Amino acid sequence: MGTASLKRCCLLFSPPISPFSTARLRPQFSVPHLPPLFLGPKRKKDASFSQAFSSSPRASSSQAVSAGGANGRTPVPAETKPSPELYLYNTMAKEKELFRPKVPGRVGMYVCGVTTYDLSHIGHARVYVTFDILYRYLKHRKYDVSYVRNFTDVDDKIIARANKLGEDPLRLSSRYCDEFHIDIANLQCLPPSVEPRVSDHMSQIIDMITQIIENGCAYRIDGDVYFSVDKFPAYGKLSGRKLEDNRAGERIAVDSRKQNPADFALWKSSKDGEPYWDSPWGPGRPGWHIECSAMSAAYLGHTFDIHGGGMDLVFPHHENEIAQSCAACSKSSIGYWVHNGFVTVNEEKMSKSLKNFFTIREVTELYHPLSLRFFIIGTHYRSPINYSTMHLDIASDRLYYIYQTLFDCEILLQHHENDLGDSLPPDTLQCIQKFHIDFENSMSDDLNTSVALASISEPLRIINDLLHTRKGKKQSLRVESLSALAKEVGNHLSILGLTPSSFSEALQQLREKALKRLGLTEQEVLRKIDERATARKNKQYEKSDEIRKELAAAGIALMDSPNGTTWRPTASQDVLEQASAS
């Protein structure tokens, strides 16, 4: 690779496009000289549970009051312990590594997006929930994050689907981009800083292919352009695969004209009925892999911090990206390659041929989207996750418990907005400090969300004791403890993206989804409650117990109180037995 070529490649791809620009780029748009990365305005912070618990002007749980605190009790701490250092598993290194961004305080992250020819499935949900958690946690640690997530809107699958439906490929793809936005918003994934589409970046893609050819790493055949893997000795360093192990056909087209069966297409010549763009090699469209190399370079430069996606992208997609990017510019460097594990369905690989393939839309017809999110983050992101209705039922049950607890707390605090003190009992303070430490330790250890979720249990238990038990209701500084605990739990749930816009609405939606799964109406449940009340009034206790057991077996729990009987959805007895057995 000559000095002149290297000099040209560095000029060609820098400076990057500002990731904070809201305007979508148009086709044949060349890289302009805009301000450097990260200089755009900061995004507005997302809402958190803390808003529900801080409506009155008072000291927060992280601020100290006058020495000794009110009534001589322990004051709220003036500062919290610094977060532990963040470690992420780097697929390239095959181990967890201390996270150090290339520019202190700033993080560039590129995550490969969906190919938009159909509704997104639960495998996609896992990818984008995983990286949404990482995005949120990096922001929580005060990093200025530029998050780029693309759309592949030019691809063989899109063209095949469009031809089948008699629809324009770009119009079909745009429609499924919109559907993706609906699904991902329901899962409460924050929007990325920028969301480029392949069709809008043909000039950048063509420029990069041109550079790869000039650097001697690609060749032309009849209007097609192929990358020569033999010209890149480090090929396979991400996946650990050797060239002789690679098989043509794994999204690498079988073509006898290729110099090596593992060579992959950078540019495909146009065929009848397919969309195309003009290029130096004739009309055509890009191969699958080149798009992400070109778009990541356009928005983040050739060196940035995190490149992510599902484990299935390690080979060939990310392996090929490394080869292309390094062939275009020898300074190309990604700090951390991060990949999430696979999704199985009832212990089998998810596959359309096995008829165990579920879209996000299908799942959220019967389950609250945040139940699906809760289920996903209940397993460490690198571990395989087994999807089943049993696991979703349990996730829904747990989520309902969390929201009901915080809703009950919110209702009580609304009546005490003006009479809260500034200090906490030592036991409450100790619980908050331990919770904060446990949560941060787990999240900083390669995003161990399952342990982070478990750490919420103790604060929730104390909140319920303070709300409902005789001893808890008599505790000194009870309201102050409830306010501080609820705020702390809410803040940490926000980091996990589990914040509903309204507790009451979320609880109602969870009830409606449960009834839909059971094929019941609320009127039918209320009639059963009335039947039970009549049986109890008539001292028909056996019949009363039968009704309770019947509803519990279906997944409806009854709660008796001096004000009457209410119901809530719960995991059915069968589900609990299955979970216990597994």
Residue pairs with C-beta under 8 A, 6 or more apart in sequence:
1 215
1 216
1 330
2 215
5 211
5 214
5 215
6 329
6 330
8 211
8 214
9 211
9 215
9 328
9 329
9 330
10 302
10 329
10 331
12 31
12 207
12 208
12 211
13 31
13 207
13 208
13 297
13 298
13 301
13 302
13 328
13 329
14 301
14 302
15 33
15 34
15 35
15 36
15 37
15 301
16 31
16 34
16 36
16 37
16 297
16 298
16 299
16 300
16 301
17 25
17 31
17 32
17 34
17 194
17 298
17 299
18 34
18 35
18 37
18 39
18 40
19 37
19 38
19 40
19 108
19 146
19 147
19 148
19 193
19 194
19 299
19 300
20 40
20 41
20 43
20 146
20 193
20 194
21 34
21 40
21 194
24 196
24 197
24 200
25 196
25 200
25 201
26 200
27 199
27 200
27 201
27 202
27 203
27 277
28 202
28 203
28 277
29 200
29 201
29 203
29 204
30 203
30 204
30 207
31 204
31 207
31 298
37 106
37 108
37 146
37 299
37 300
37 301
38 103
38 106
38 144
38 146
42 144
43 193
45 139
46 136
46 190
46 494
46 499
47 494
47 499
47 501
48 490
48 491
48 493
48 494
48 499
49 406
49 486
49 487
49 489
49 490
49 491
49 493
49 494
49 499
50 487
50 490
50 491
50 494
52 406
52 410
52 486
52 490
52 503
53 409
53 410
53 413
53 483
53 486
53 487
53 490
54 60
54 487
55 417
56 417
56 418
56 420
58 420
58 422
59 65
59 76
59 422
60 76
60 487
61 76
61 77
61 424
61 432
61 483
61 484
61 487
61 488
62 76
62 77
62 78
62 79
62 80
63 76
63 78
64 75
64 76
64 77
64 78
65 75
65 76
65 422
65 423
66 75
67 75
68 75
69 75
69 76
69 422
69 423
70 421
70 422
70 423
71 421
71 423
73 423
73 424
73 425
73 426
73 476
73 477
74 423
74 424
74 425
74 426
74 429
75 422
75 423
75 424
76 422
76 423
76 424
76 429
76 484
77 429
77 433
80 433
80 436
81 433
81 436
81 437
83 141
83 440
83 444
84 440
84 441
84 444
84 445
85 98
85 99
85 444
86 98
86 99
86 137
86 141
86 444
87 96
87 97
87 98
87 99
87 444
87 445
87 446
88 96
88 97
88 99
88 306
88 336
88 338
88 446
88 447
89 95
89 96
89 97
89 338
89 382
89 446
90 96
90 97
90 335
90 336
90 337
90 338
91 238
91 314
91 337
91 338
91 339
92 237
92 238
92 334
92 336
92 337
94 240
96 445
96 446
97 336
99 336
100 335
101 107
101 108
101 143
101 305
101 335
102 108
102 303
102 304
102 305
102 335
105 142
105 143
105 144
106 143
106 144
106 145
106 146
107 138
107 143
107 144
107 145
107 146
107 305
107 306
108 145
108 146
108 148
108 300
108 301
108 304
108 305
108 306
109 131
109 134
109 135
109 138
109 145
109 146
109 147
109 148
109 304
109 305
109 306
109 307
109 308
110 148
110 149
110 150
110 292
110 295
110 296
110 299
110 300
110 304
110 306
110 307
110 308
111 127
111 128
111 131
111 147
111 148
111 149
111 192
111 307
111 308
111 309
112 149
112 150
112 292
112 308
112 309
112 313
112 317
112 318
113 149
113 150
113 151
113 152
113 195
114 120
114 124
114 151
114 152
114 176
114 180
115 152
115 155
115 157
115 158
116 151
116 152
116 153
116 158
116 172
116 173
116 174
116 176
116 177
116 180
117 155
117 157
117 158
117 160
117 161
117 162
117 172
117 173
117 176
118 161
118 176
118 359
119 176
119 179
119 183
119 359
119 360
119 361
120 179
120 180
120 183
120 184
120 359
120 360
121 350
121 357
121 358
121 359
121 360
122 343
122 350
122 358
122 359
122 360
122 363
122 372
122 387
123 310
123 342
123 343
123 350
124 180
124 360
125 183
125 187
125 360
125 363
125 372
125 373
125 376
126 310
126 340
126 341
126 343
126 376
126 381
126 385
127 308
127 309
127 310
127 340
128 149
128 184
128 187
128 189
129 187
129 189
129 373
129 376
129 377
129 497
130 308
130 340
130 376
130 381
130 447
131 147
131 149
131 308
131 338
131 340
132 187
132 188
132 189
132 190
132 497
133 377
133 381
133 447
133 449
133 495
133 496
133 497
134 306
134 308
134 338
134 447
135 145
135 147
135 190
135 192
136 190
136 494
136 495
136 496
136 497
137 443
137 447
137 495
138 145
139 145
140 495
145 193
146 193
146 194
146 299
146 300
147 192
147 193
147 194
148 192
148 193
148 194
148 195
148 196
148 295
148 296
148 299
148 300
149 192
149 195
150 195
150 196
150 197
150 198
150 291
150 292
150 295
151 173
151 177
151 180
151 195
151 196
151 197
151 198
152 158
152 198
152 288
152 291
153 170
153 173
153 174
153 177
153 197
153 198
153 199
154 169
154 170
154 173
154 198
154 199
154 275
154 285
154 286
154 291
155 198
155 288
158 169
158 172
158 173
159 169
159 273
159 274
159 275
161 172
162 168
162 169
162 171
162 172
162 173
163 273
165 172
169 274
169 275
170 199
170 275
173 199
177 197
179 361
183 360
183 361
183 364
186 360
186 364
186 369
187 360
187 369
187 370
187 372
187 373
187 497
188 369
188 370
188 373
188 497
188 498
188 499
189 497
190 497
194 299
196 295
196 298
196 299
198 205
198 286
198 291
198 295
201 291
201 294
201 295
201 298
202 277
202 286
204 294
204 295
204 297
204 298
205 286
205 290
205 291
205 294
206 267
206 277
206 279
206 280
207 294
208 290
208 293
208 294
208 297
208 324
208 328
209 218
209 225
209 266
209 267
209 279
209 286
209 290
210 280
211 327
211 328
211 329
212 218
212 227
212 266
212 324
212 327
212 328
213 219
213 220
213 225
215 327
215 328
216 231
217 227
217 228
217 231
217 232
217 323
217 327
218 225
218 226
218 227
218 228
218 266
218 327
219 225
219 226
219 228
219 259
220 281
221 257
221 258
222 257
222 269
223 267
223 269
223 270
223 281
223 282
223 283
223 284
224 257
224 265
224 267
224 268
224 269
224 281
224 284
225 265
225 266
225 267
225 281
226 258
226 259
226 263
226 264
226 265
226 266
227 263
227 264
227 265
227 266
227 320
227 323
227 324
227 327
228 259
228 260
228 263
229 235
229 243
229 246
229 260
229 262
229 263
229 264
229 323
230 243
230 259
230 260
231 327
232 323
232 326
232 327
234 322
234 323
234 326
235 243
235 262
235 319
235 323
236 242
236 243
236 246
236 319
237 322
238 314
238 315
238 318
238 319
238 322
238 337
239 314
239 315
239 318
239 319
241 315
241 319
243 260
243 262
246 252
246 261
246 262
246 316
247 261
248 254
248 255
248 261
248 262
250 315
250 316
251 288
251 316
251 317
252 261
252 262
252 263
252 264
252 316
253 264
253 265
254 261
264 287
264 289
264 316
264 320
265 287
265 288
266 286
266 287
266 289
266 290
266 324
267 279
267 281
267 284
267 285
267 286
267 287
267 290
268 284
268 285
268 286
268 287
269 281
269 282
269 283
269 284
270 276
270 282
270 283
270 284
270 285
274 285
275 285
276 283
276 284
276 285
277 283
277 284
277 285
288 317
289 316
289 317
289 320
289 321
289 324
290 324
292 317
292 321
293 321
293 324
293 325
293 328
296 304
296 307
296 321
296 325
297 325
297 328
297 329
297 332
302 325
302 328
302 329
302 331
302 332
302 333
303 331
303 332
303 333
303 334
303 335
304 334
304 335
305 334
305 335
305 336
306 334
306 335
306 336
306 338
307 318
307 321
307 334
307 336
307 337
307 338
308 337
308 338
308 339
308 340
309 317
309 318
309 339
309 340
310 339
310 340
310 342
311 339
311 340
311 341
311 342
312 342
313 339
314 337
314 339
318 337
322 332
322 334
325 332
326 332
339 382
340 381
340 382
341 381
341 382
341 383
341 384
341 385
342 349
342 384
342 385
343 350
343 384
343 385
343 386
343 387
344 350
344 384
344 385
344 386
344 387
345 354
345 356
345 357
345 358
345 386
345 387
345 388
346 356
346 386
346 387
346 388
347 386
348 354
348 356
350 356
350 357
350 358
350 387
351 357
358 387
360 369
360 372
363 372
363 392
364 372
365 516
366 513
366 516
366 517
367 392
367 395
367 396
367 513
367 517
368 396
368 399
368 506
368 509
368 510
368 513
370 399
370 498
370 500
370 506
371 392
371 395
371 396
371 399
371 510
371 513
372 392
372 395
373 497
373 498
374 395
374 396
374 398
374 399
374 453
374 498
375 387
375 391
375 392
375 395
376 385
377 449
377 450
377 453
377 496
378 391
378 395
378 449
378 450
378 453
379 385
379 450
380 446
380 447
380 448
380 449
380 450
381 447
381 449
382 446
390 575
390 578
390 579
390 582
393 555
393 571
393 572
393 575
394 571
394 575
394 579
396 510
396 513
396 514
396 569
396 571
397 569
397 570
397 571
399 498
399 510
400 507
400 510
400 568
400 569
400 570
401 460
402 456
402 460
402 489
402 493
402 498
403 500
403 503
403 506
403 507
403 510
404 503
404 507
404 568
405 460
405 463
405 464
405 467
406 463
406 486
406 489
406 490
406 503
407 503
407 504
407 507
408 467
408 468
409 463
409 467
409 482
409 485
409 486
410 486
410 503
412 467
412 479
412 482
413 479
413 482
413 483
413 486
416 479
419 479
420 479
420 480
420 483
421 477
421 480
422 480
423 477
423 480
424 432
424 477
424 480
424 481
424 484
425 475
425 476
425 477
425 481
428 462
428 477
428 480
428 481
428 484
428 485
431 458
431 459
431 462
431 485
432 459
432 484
432 485
432 488
434 458
435 455
435 456
435 458
435 459
435 488
435 489
435 492
436 488
436 492
438 451
438 452
438 455
439 452
439 455
439 456
439 492
442 448
442 449
442 451
442 452
442 455
443 449
443 452
443 495
445 451
449 496
452 492
452 496
453 496
455 492
456 489
456 492
456 493
459 485
459 488
459 489
460 489
462 481
462 485
463 482
463 485
463 486
463 489
464 472
465 471
465 472
466 472
466 473
466 475
466 478
466 481
466 482
466 485
467 473
467 482
472 478
475 481
490 499
493 499
500 506
510 569
511 522
511 568
511 569
513 569
514 555
514 556
514 569
515 521
515 522
515 525
515 569
517 555
518 554
518 555
518 556
520 554
520 556
525 551
525 556
525 567
528 547
528 550
528 551
529 558
529 565
529 567
531 547
532 543
532 544
532 547
532 548
532 558
532 565
533 565
535 541
535 543
535 544
535 547
536 544
548 558
551 557
551 558
551 567
552 558
552 570
552 572
552 573
553 572
553 573
553 574
554 572
555 569
555 570
555 571
555 572
555 575
556 567
556 568
556 569
556 570
557 567
557 568
557 569
557 570
558 565
558 566
558 567
559 565
559 566
559 567
559 568
571 579
